[in-house]
């Protein structure tokens, strides 16, 4: 392992990248395998929802608790786990108030001021895009390898 | 008193750029804080008061005034000269300098006060500020409470921050925008997480907010506010002067009345990010200097900075102008990302019911995608993956069902084996260079690594790596 670190250079052009992709990948893959193991194959929808929750959970854990949105996500997940409710996240952008729409989109956005909201949105977007990339990669590798 | 002040100035000046005005004024300021008036002496005190509040102020003045070495000495704000422990340093050589600059500045009590205060900011370039102080004989306060020093330091750092900016924002100490300040200050995260945008300005504002918040909590904050209220009129001048001093003393004289917009850019030493300090707003020429409007301007600046960051994040938004359209784009993008997550999770649920995924393959692909890695790395890693699959095909028997074996353990083992194997992939490791240490952490997080045993996990020959017996 150490040899890897010593051997590799650092081509990363973005040193201030947020949560590490690797950590995200590990967390998500682990959660994925757990979900696959624990849910019956007869309910793919249920499994899909669990995977989605796992995706958000791994995203939030990777981002750490220093972010308001990650805290909100974890809070929501923990509460959902107890109450077994699925939060509907259908949102519509009303031309009238974009800030409100954004608040609904970003977890934890309801209780913050506009400046913080923008900042959290940026971080949340970064993590979301990383998560989507990861999931897409998994699907691609699964589909390409599983001839 | 003047001599004493001058001495203080000198001593401070010897330290460097920062204006050491405040050192002497602390005690006096404390006592006379409510009485701040346009008198020069009082103006001088303000720096002392400031000093008061910033325990961490490394200004030499803090030390000179406070017999005891304050803890603030250690926490020198960025760009601040090292606090001098020996008060006695000094004076004559620096004093000689003062006279040159002095004539350039109006001996305005309010201005002096501002300058003194600003000098506390300890910006490296604030040579000019010191100009102001020596001209005014103000008895520096003898004591400086830790709070004062701390607040001062915060303000100092804060002041240095805006130097980068076109505008100086904030004004933690001068304005009674308590709600704004507190609001700003509470989001201390901003100072740190402002880096998100990798924007120096962002950090400045964030740190300024933090500073502002901390300053507002100071004991002497009220006193300072009172004092500043009275001086608000001259604030701009002082700020401008202060700002300019950062650049050069010469510029100070010239640009005293000009907007500081470009001045800050010259001082890089002040722009250390993530410093806690006040964000000082500088009223530009021709703009209202009302505290509310200044606060509004600060807020708008912050919002525009964040919007710029978001613009970079959202693909295809570089040419979009206008906040409304930009916001719409952002909202659409976030919505689309969320929908993608949902869709992909459904897909994952259906496609891979029982597989342990190849970390290497995923990493190679993902990281190659993200970092534009070379195709050779991809080919390399895949070559390594597939042979393993083929070699262990014979072993697997229970086609997919046996993977129910213990997927989580299998995953762990997979991770454990694949990471070492991946170590051979230098190209791959290139992509994950910064994550390998996390990988190690990840491994540790998995608990005791199960010994690599010869157990083979049967998998479908779909390219997923299989764990092979190490002895093979």
Contacts between the chains, C-beta under 8 A, distances in Angstrom:
chain1	res1	chain2	res2	distance
A	1	B	419	6.5
A	1	B	420	6.6
A	1	B	423	5.9
A	1	B	436	6.7
A	1	B	439	7.3
A	1	B	440	5.9
A	3	B	423	5.7
A	4	B	422	7.2
A	4	B	423	4.1
A	4	B	426	7.6
A	4	B	429	4.3
A	4	B	436	5.3
A	5	B	429	7.7
A	5	B	433	7.3
A	5	B	436	4.9
A	5	B	437	6.7
A	7	B	426	5.2
A	7	B	429	6.5
A	8	B	426	6.3
A	8	B	429	4.3
A	8	B	430	4.8
A	8	B	432	7.9
A	8	B	433	4.3
A	8	B	436	7.6
A	9	B	430	6.5
A	9	B	433	7.0
A	10	B	433	5.2
A	10	B	434	6.9
A	11	B	371	6.6
A	11	B	430	5.7
A	11	B	431	7.6
A	11	B	433	7.1
A	12	B	371	6.9
A	12	B	433	6.4
A	12	B	434	5.5
A	13	B	371	7.7
A	15	B	434	7.7
A	16	B	195	5.9
A	16	B	196	7.9
A	16	B	198	5.4
A	17	B	434	7.8
A	18	B	196	7.2
A	20	B	434	7.0
A	20	B	435	4.9
A	20	B	438	5.2
A	21	B	366	6.4
A	21	B	367	6.6
A	21	B	370	6.8
A	21	B	432	8.0
A	21	B	435	6.7
A	22	B	363	6.7
A	22	B	432	5.7
A	22	B	435	3.3
A	22	B	436	7.9
A	22	B	438	5.5
A	22	B	439	5.9
A	22	B	442	7.4
A	23	B	435	7.1
A	23	B	438	5.2
A	23	B	442	6.6
A	25	B	359	6.9
A	25	B	362	6.1
A	25	B	363	6.5
A	25	B	366	6.8
A	26	B	359	7.5
A	26	B	415	7.1
A	26	B	439	7.7
A	26	B	442	4.8
A	29	B	357	5.4
A	29	B	359	6.9
A	29	B	362	7.4
A	29	B	411	6.8
A	30	B	408	7.1
A	30	B	411	5.8
A	32	B	348	6.6
A	32	B	352	7.8
A	32	B	357	7.3
A	33	B	356	6.1
A	33	B	357	7.6
A	33	B	407	4.4
A	33	B	408	6.0
A	33	B	410	7.8
A	33	B	411	4.9
A	34	B	407	7.4
A	34	B	408	6.1
A	35	B	349	7.8
A	36	B	352	6.9
A	36	B	353	5.7
A	36	B	354	5.9
A	36	B	355	7.6
A	36	B	407	6.6
A	37	B	354	8.0
A	37	B	404	6.8
A	37	B	407	4.7
A	37	B	408	7.0
A	41	B	353	5.7
A	44	B	346	7.4
A	44	B	349	4.9
A	44	B	350	5.2
A	45	B	346	7.6
A	45	B	349	7.7
A	47	B	349	4.0
A	48	B	342	7.9
A	48	B	345	5.2
A	48	B	346	3.9
A	48	B	348	7.5
A	48	B	349	3.9
A	48	B	350	7.5
A	49	B	345	7.5
A	50	B	349	7.8
A	51	B	345	4.0
A	51	B	346	7.8
A	51	B	348	5.3
A	51	B	349	5.3
A	52	B	341	6.1
A	52	B	342	5.6
A	52	B	345	3.9
A	52	B	346	7.9
A	54	B	345	7.9
A	55	B	341	5.6
A	55	B	344	8.0
A	55	B	345	5.8
A	56	B	341	7.6
A	66	B	189	6.2
A	66	B	192	7.5
A	66	B	193	6.8
A	67	B	189	7.8
A	67	B	193	7.2
A	68	B	189	7.7
A	89	B	338	6.9
A	91	B	335	6.5
A	93	B	328	6.6
A	93	B	331	5.1
A	93	B	332	7.3
A	93	B	335	7.7
A	98	B	324	6.7
A	98	B	327	4.2
A	98	B	328	6.4
A	98	B	331	6.3
A	99	B	327	7.5
A	101	B	331	5.2
A	102	B	327	6.8
A	102	B	330	7.0
A	102	B	331	5.7
A	102	B	334	7.6
A	105	B	331	6.3
A	105	B	334	4.8
A	105	B	335	6.4
A	105	B	338	7.3
A	106	B	334	7.0
A	113	B	183	6.1
A	113	B	187	7.9
A	114	B	303	6.4
A	115	B	187	7.5
A	115	B	190	7.6
A	115	B	299	6.8
A	115	B	302	5.0
A	115	B	303	5.8
A	115	B	306	6.4
A	116	B	187	5.4
A	116	B	190	7.1
A	118	B	303	6.5
A	118	B	306	3.7
A	118	B	307	6.5
A	118	B	309	7.9
A	118	B	310	6.3
A	119	B	190	6.4
A	119	B	193	6.5
A	119	B	194	7.2
A	119	B	196	6.5
A	119	B	197	8.0
A	119	B	306	5.5
A	119	B	309	7.9
A	121	B	310	6.3
A	121	B	330	6.4
A	121	B	334	6.9
A	122	B	196	5.6
A	122	B	197	6.5
A	122	B	306	6.7
A	122	B	309	5.1
A	122	B	310	5.1
A	122	B	313	5.7
A	123	B	193	6.9
A	123	B	196	5.4
A	124	B	334	7.2
A	125	B	310	7.3
A	125	B	313	5.2
A	125	B	314	7.0
A	125	B	330	7.4
A	125	B	333	6.7
A	125	B	334	5.9
A	125	B	337	6.9
A	126	B	196	7.6
A	126	B	313	6.3
A	128	B	334	6.9
A	128	B	337	4.3
A	128	B	338	6.9
A	128	B	341	7.0
A	129	B	313	7.8
A	129	B	337	6.1
A	131	B	341	6.2
A	132	B	337	5.7
A	132	B	340	4.8
A	132	B	341	5.9
A	132	B	344	6.8
A	133	B	366	6.0
A	133	B	369	6.7
A	133	B	370	6.5
A	134	B	362	7.5
A	134	B	366	5.9
A	135	B	340	7.9
A	135	B	341	6.7
A	135	B	344	4.0
A	135	B	345	7.0
A	135	B	348	6.5
A	136	B	340	7.9
A	136	B	344	6.3
A	137	B	362	5.3
A	137	B	365	4.9
A	137	B	366	4.2
A	137	B	369	6.9
A	138	B	348	6.4
A	138	B	352	7.6
A	138	B	357	6.1
A	138	B	362	6.0
A	139	B	344	6.0
A	139	B	347	5.5
A	139	B	348	6.1
A	139	B	351	6.4
A	140	B	365	6.7
A	141	B	357	7.0
A	141	B	358	6.6
A	141	B	361	5.0
A	141	B	362	5.6
A	141	B	365	6.0
A	141	B	463	7.5
A	142	B	348	7.7
A	142	B	351	5.3
A	142	B	352	4.7
A	142	B	355	6.8
A	142	B	357	7.1
A	142	B	462	7.7
A	143	B	351	6.4
A	144	B	463	7.3
A	145	B	358	7.6
A	145	B	361	7.3
A	145	B	462	4.4
A	145	B	463	2.8
A	145	B	464	6.2
A	146	B	351	7.6
A	146	B	352	7.7
A	146	B	355	7.8
A	146	B	460	6.7
A	146	B	462	3.7
A	146	B	463	7.1
A	147	B	462	6.6
